[in-house]
Amino acid sequence: MTTGGTATQGTRIYMFQSLMGIDNLKGGEFTPWLASAQEMSKDGRTLTITLDKRATWSDGKPVTAEDVVFTFDLVKKTPALNGTGISFETVEAKDDKTVVMTFEKAAFTQVPGILKQYIVPKKHWEGKNPVTFTNPKPVGSGPYTLERFNPKQVTLQLRDDYWRSDTIKVKHIQLPVVNAATEISQMMSGKQDVSGGAIANLEKLYIQKDPKKNGYFYPSYGFLSMFFNHDRPQLQNVHLRKAMSLAMDREQQIKLVTALGANPISQTGLDAETQGKWLDPAYKEPVEQDLAAAKSELKKAGYTLRGGKAVDAKGKPLALKYIEVSDFADSVQRARIIASQLKKIGVQVTVQPLAIATYNEVKAKGEFDLAASGYAYGAVPWQVYNSMLNSRFAGSADGKKPAQTNNFLRWRDDKTDRLLEEMASSGDEKKQIEATRKLQKVIVDEVPYVTLSNITAGCAWSNRNWTGWPSEKDPYTYCAPWYDGPEFEEVLSRLKPAGS
């Protein structure tokens, strides 16, 4: 429950809370949650966090600084939990509601990742293996407790003593395992109120059927990329990487697969809508498909087209393996579309769907050529870039040391590391922007990954039972029921029974 693991993502936000949320719809603004305040010292080496005095666990005990210290110590000694690459020197409880964290060097850009850390109660987690502990009777600080669990549905119950809000009217939440083929009918009948999934042809098959009762809101919150395994010798050639990027038709991928709100964006991964001040105007436009330019780059990489296949100087065809999670039908479909697009320049790509546990293991060990992932923006771009591109997270080339956080690319580059350090060491936003834009040039020139589109954290909703959902007319927050942070809690606090 302490990280962004897929197994608990859909339930964690209802029962557990981070110190603060980050609202990208408001330019990365911090939203108080378990913490009511935070302050970084002028030298960027001491962070003081003040907990909300009202905060309690669902067993009635207060949330204390000791719980926060325990959680961060757990993250520090367990790399598998450190999804944002948090790095600190010490963490101590100054008193019951004050935590002081120190850093070896200036750590201004680490603050958002630290504040987004979910906190667990020391009493219930002490002595447990945080990677394997299933937490069957969770005690959290959030508005809901676990009422019932089975493989097909999780049912949550609103706490009578919830400390943060008394405006939530939704007493029970049911989180069923849904069938994509029947989800729209469930929504239309009022058996399901909201969906955070990617529903194909949503406008035609759902919204237009009853526009007064059916709605959606899909704001941007990050970007989707296909990434290369840079420990594969052939993929270390930048001209090959550029060729593959130029061969892709991103508009086609979005049209055939991706959810509403998605658009091709800059190769940097930053979209102009939410990341405009950080994005270098020179790189604002997305890469467009250009097969002639792609073939030219392929030739520079040492390949020629022979019988429709790209072959090297020895006549060996270029063949790559693209792994995906078998349960994610839309992602597998996208991978196959990408494979068909790359075939136009002779690159042979085999899509290999894997069970999620196998996929994660293969990805961490580097036993693949291509894969894809979505990355959520933070309050500053350093958060996403550091976890993706910092060489200290790249693992070892032989796979004995697995990749950590999000650097499954296994990207190791001294210039990138220096720029990440430059971004992290300054509390001056202008200097952070300057360093960020220098790193964007590296990303555009070296193509460590291929940006496919922005991604959205949205929902389709029905107002048959509840009203007050976010919309384009009232975009007050994200409404994806799986989205990390206080956002969906705010949605719950605004919902009212239909007809009331």
C-alpha positions, 0 to 999 in steps of 0.5 A: 500500500505504500507505492503505486503498485498495480495490485492495490491502485484501485483501492489504495486512494480510498483507504490510504493517504499521502502527505499531499496531492499535486494538482496538475490542473492547477500548475502542480499546486500542492493540496494538503492531505495528511500534511497541513504544511511543508517548508523547505529550508533556503539551502534545500537541505532540510524539509519540515512537514507538519501533519494535520492535527485531526488525522486519525487511522481507522482504528481510532488512533492518531496519525503521528510523525512516528508513522511517517518516519517509519514509512520513509525508513521502509521506503529507503531500505526497500528499493522496490517501494521507491517508485519516485527515487526518493533519496534523503539522509535522515528522517526524524520526528520532532514531535507527534505532528512534525517530521524533519527530513534532511538531505546530503545536498539541495533537494528542492525537486524531491519535495513533490515525490516525498509529499506524494508518498502514501503513509502506513501505520507503524503499529500494523506494518512493523516486522512485515515484509512490505513487498509480500505483505498482503495487508488483509485487514487494512488500517488506513487514514482515508475515508473508507474501510474494507467491508468485503473482498472477493476476486470479483469485487471489493466493497468499501464502507465510509468511516463514521469517524472520518477526520477530514470531511463530513460532506461525503454522502456515498456510504458504500463503494463497490469496485467490481471487476468489469467486462469491457463488453458489458461496461456500457450497458452497466452504466446505462442501466445505473448499475455502475456510476463511474468508469476510469477505464478506456472505453472504445468509441465512448462518444458514439456508444455511450454519450450520444445514447443519452447525453443528459445522463451520460458524461465524461471528463478526460484531462491530461496528466502524463505521457505515453511512450514506447521505450528501448532497452539500451542494453541491446547493442542494436538499440544503442544506435541513435539513427535506428531509434530515430528511424523507428520514431519517424516511422510511427503514425501516432494519429493512427494509434490514437484513433484506433486505440487510445482514450478520449483526450489523447493527442500526439505531443512533443518528443520531450513527453511534456504537453503544452496544456499542463507543462507549457512553462517547462516545454521548450517552444522549439520542441513543442510539435510532435514528431510526424510520420516521415517514411522517407526520413525514417529510411534515411536514418535506417541507412545511417544505422547500417541497415538496407532494405532487402525483400521488405526487411531491414538487414545489417551488413552481414545480411541479418534481418533486424528483429525485435521483441515488444512485450506487453501486459496480456490483460491490457487489450488496448495496449496489446492492440497498440503494440500490434499497430506499432509493429505494423507501422515499423514493418513499413521500414523493414523492422520486424517486431514480434508482440509478446503479451505476458501475464503482469507478474512475468511482464514486470520481472522481464522488464526489470531484468531487461529481457526485452527489446521494446516496451511501453509505459505511461508516466504521470507528471509531477509538480516539476518535470524532474520527477518524471525525468529522474525516475526514467533517465537517472543512471543510478536506477538503470540496473546492470547490463547482465540483469543481475541488478534489476532496474529500479523506479522507471528506468527500465530503459537502462539509460546511462548517460553522463550529460543526462545525470549532470542535468538532472543534478542541476535541476535538483540543486536549485530552488530558482524556478528560472534555473530549473526551467533552463536545465529542464530545457537542456535535458529536453534537447538531449531527449530530442537528439538522442531519442532514449524513448519515443513519445506516443501521446499524452495520457488522461486520468479521466472517467465516464460517468452516469448521473442516474444515481449521483450528480456533481461529476467533473466535466468540461464545463466544471473541470474542478479536478480529476475524476478517474477512480484510480487516480492517486491523490485527494482528487477523487476524494474531492469528487466524492465530497461533491456528489449528491444523490440524484433528485436531491 
